[in-house]
Amino acid sequence: NTPPKILSVTPASMTVGATAKELEIRFDEVISETPKGQQSLGALVFISPRVREAEVGWHRNRMTIKPDGGWRPNTVYSVQVASGVMDLRNNAIDTSMTIVFSTGGPIPSTNITGVAFDWVAGRAANKALIEAIAADSTTYQVLSDSIGRFDLRHVPIGEYAVRAILDRNNNRLLDPTEAFDTVRVALTQRADV
């Protein structure tokens, strides 16, 4: 009657100089290939900075994650696995987990926080896609919570265009019919937008 428990994560969160080809999450029992409310395990995985595609593999009691082009060198990654991973008896994990690691140097203790607001509906934007876009087009992403709050952590110091998108079709991209707003931020340690 209990959901799967995580036994190990490789590379471990906050690892610096990670060289693993893939992120591996090992569970104490066999997990389902089809998570609660989704078509595949891949629908639960959110990688920042943004990647074109994530390869998510099911291996009975473990799952593996890697970007289609592999992990870039000298990059800090934040990989979020949403709630919904479940065992074969439909006992699902009801919290999300985030693993942060670097393929190069130190992991900065920076963050960009704020609240995304849906001006048309007149309320906070639940699960808005928040992007911090660097000058070289590297895009760091996070989703807002149920009351629009977001906290984008471990982003390198620099200048960013921070954009909130009401991602209606959940494709994690800005489409022509989706509402958005953008502000400029100079991140040194912490920025509130």
C-alpha positions as CSV (number, residue, x, y, z in Angstrom):
1,N,0.0,0.0,0.0
2,T,3.0,2.3,-0.1
3,P,4.5,4.0,-3.2
4,P,8.0,3.2,-4.4
5,K,10.9,4.5,-2.4
6,I,14.0,6.0,-4.0
7,L,17.1,4.0,-3.1
8,S,19.7,6.0,-5.0
9,V,20.2,8.8,-7.6
10,T,23.3,8.8,-9.8
11,P,24.8,11.4,-10.1
12,A,23.7,12.5,-6.6
13,S,22.1,15.9,-6.2
14,M,24.6,18.7,-5.9
15,T,27.4,16.7,-7.5
16,V,30.1,18.8,-9.2
17,G,32.0,17.5,-12.2
18,A,29.5,14.8,-13.0
19,T,30.6,12.5,-15.8
20,A,27.7,10.0,-16.0
21,K,26.1,9.5,-19.4
22,E,22.6,9.4,-17.9
23,L,20.8,10.3,-14.7
24,E,19.7,7.1,-12.9
25,I,17.0,6.9,-10.3
26,R,16.8,3.5,-8.6
27,F,13.6,2.4,-6.7
28,D,13.0,-0.3,-4.1
29,E,10.5,-2.1,-6.3
30,V,9.4,-2.4,-10.0
31,I,7.8,0.8,-11.2
32,S,5.1,1.1,-13.9
33,E,6.0,2.2,-17.4
34,T,2.9,4.3,-17.4
35,P,2.7,6.8,-14.6
36,K,-0.4,8.1,-13.0
37,G,-2.3,10.4,-15.4
38,Q,0.4,10.4,-18.1
39,Q,1.2,8.5,-21.3
40,S,4.8,7.8,-20.4
41,L,7.5,8.4,-17.8
42,G,9.0,11.1,-20.1
43,A,5.9,13.3,-19.4
44,L,7.0,13.6,-15.8
45,V,10.6,14.8,-16.6
46,F,11.5,18.5,-16.8
47,I,15.2,19.4,-17.6
48,S,16.7,22.9,-17.2
49,P,18.4,24.3,-19.1
50,R,15.9,23.4,-21.8
51,V,16.8,20.5,-24.1
52,R,15.1,19.5,-27.4
53,E,14.2,16.0,-26.2
54,A,14.8,13.9,-23.1
55,E,15.3,10.2,-23.4
56,V,13.6,8.6,-20.5
57,G,14.1,4.9,-20.1
58,W,12.2,2.3,-18.0
59,H,14.3,-0.5,-16.6
60,R,12.0,-2.3,-14.1
61,N,13.1,-0.9,-10.8
62,R,15.0,2.1,-12.2
63,M,14.5,5.0,-14.7
64,T,17.2,6.7,-16.7
65,I,17.2,10.2,-18.1
66,K,19.4,12.0,-20.6
67,P,19.1,14.7,-23.1
68,D,19.1,13.6,-26.8
69,G,22.5,15.2,-27.4
70,G,23.9,14.2,-24.0
71,W,24.8,16.4,-21.1
72,R,26.7,19.5,-22.2
73,P,30.1,20.2,-20.5
74,N,30.4,23.0,-17.9
75,T,26.6,23.2,-17.4
76,V,24.5,23.2,-14.2
77,Y,21.4,21.0,-14.7
78,S,18.2,20.8,-12.7
79,V,16.1,17.7,-13.4
80,Q,12.6,17.6,-12.0
81,V,10.6,14.5,-11.9
82,A,6.9,15.3,-11.2
83,S,4.7,13.3,-8.9
84,G,3.1,10.3,-10.5
85,V,5.8,7.6,-10.6
86,M,3.9,4.5,-9.3
87,D,4.4,0.8,-8.7
88,L,2.6,-2.1,-10.3
89,R,-0.2,-1.8,-7.7
90,N,-0.9,1.8,-8.6
91,N,0.6,3.3,-5.5
92,A,2.0,6.6,-6.7
93,I,4.6,9.0,-5.3
94,D,2.7,12.2,-4.6
95,T,5.6,14.7,-4.5
96,S,8.0,15.9,-7.1
97,M,11.8,15.6,-6.8
98,T,14.6,17.8,-8.1
99,I,18.1,16.7,-8.8
100,V,20.8,19.4,-9.4
101,F,24.2,18.6,-10.7
102,S,27.1,20.2,-12.6
103,T,29.1,18.8,-15.5
104,G,31.8,21.3,-14.7
105,G,32.5,23.8,-11.9
106,P,30.6,24.9,-8.8
107,I,26.9,25.1,-8.6
108,P,25.8,28.7,-7.9
109,S,23.5,29.4,-5.0
110,T,21.4,31.9,-7.0
111,N,17.7,32.1,-7.6
112,I,15.1,34.1,-9.5
113,T,11.7,34.2,-7.7
114,G,8.4,35.8,-8.4
115,V,4.7,35.2,-9.1
116,A,3.2,34.5,-12.5
117,F,-0.2,36.2,-13.0
118,D,-2.9,35.5,-15.6
119,W,-4.1,39.1,-16.2
120,V,-7.1,38.0,-18.4
121,A,-8.4,35.5,-15.8
122,G,-7.5,37.9,-12.9
123,R,-5.7,35.2,-10.9
124,A,-2.4,33.6,-10.3
125,A,-1.1,31.4,-13.1
126,N,-1.0,27.8,-12.1
127,K,1.8,25.8,-13.8
128,A,3.0,28.8,-15.9
129,L,6.2,28.1,-17.7
130,I,8.9,30.4,-16.5
131,E,12.0,30.9,-18.7
132,A,15.2,32.8,-18.0
133,I,16.9,33.3,-21.4
134,A,20.6,34.2,-21.4
135,A,22.4,36.2,-24.1
136,D,23.6,33.0,-25.7
137,S,20.0,31.7,-25.9
138,T,20.5,29.1,-23.1
139,T,17.1,28.8,-21.5
140,Y,16.6,27.8,-17.9
141,Q,13.0,26.8,-17.0
142,V,10.7,26.0,-14.1
143,L,7.0,25.7,-13.6
144,S,5.0,27.9,-11.2
145,D,3.1,26.3,-8.4
146,S,-0.7,26.3,-7.9
147,I,-0.7,29.9,-6.8
148,G,1.7,31.2,-9.4
149,R,4.9,31.3,-7.3
150,F,8.2,30.2,-8.9
151,D,11.8,29.8,-7.7
152,L,14.3,29.2,-10.5
153,R,17.5,28.1,-8.7
154,H,21.2,27.6,-9.6
155,V,21.2,29.8,-12.6
156,P,24.6,31.2,-13.5
157,I,25.1,34.9,-12.7
158,G,24.3,37.2,-15.7
159,E,21.7,39.1,-17.6
160,Y,18.4,37.4,-18.4
161,A,15.1,38.0,-20.2
162,V,12.7,36.3,-17.7
163,R,9.4,35.2,-19.4
164,A,6.2,33.8,-18.0
165,I,4.1,31.8,-20.4
166,L,0.6,30.5,-20.0
167,D,1.5,27.2,-21.6
168,R,-2.0,25.9,-22.4
169,N,-0.9,22.9,-24.5
170,N,1.9,21.9,-22.1
171,N,4.5,21.6,-24.8
172,R,7.0,23.7,-22.8
173,L,7.3,26.3,-25.7
174,L,5.8,29.7,-26.5
175,D,3.1,29.3,-29.2
176,P,1.5,32.1,-31.1
177,T,-1.8,32.0,-29.2
178,E,-0.4,31.7,-25.7
179,A,-0.2,34.8,-23.4
180,F,3.2,35.8,-22.0
181,D,5.1,38.6,-20.4
182,T,8.8,39.4,-20.2
183,V,11.1,41.4,-17.8
184,R,14.8,41.9,-17.9
185,V,16.9,40.8,-14.9
186,A,20.5,41.3,-13.9
187,L,21.2,38.3,-11.6
188,T,24.0,38.6,-9.1
189,Q,22.8,36.4,-6.3
190,R,19.0,36.8,-6.0
191,A,16.4,38.5,-8.2
192,D,12.7,39.0,-7.4
193,V,10.5,39.7,-10.4
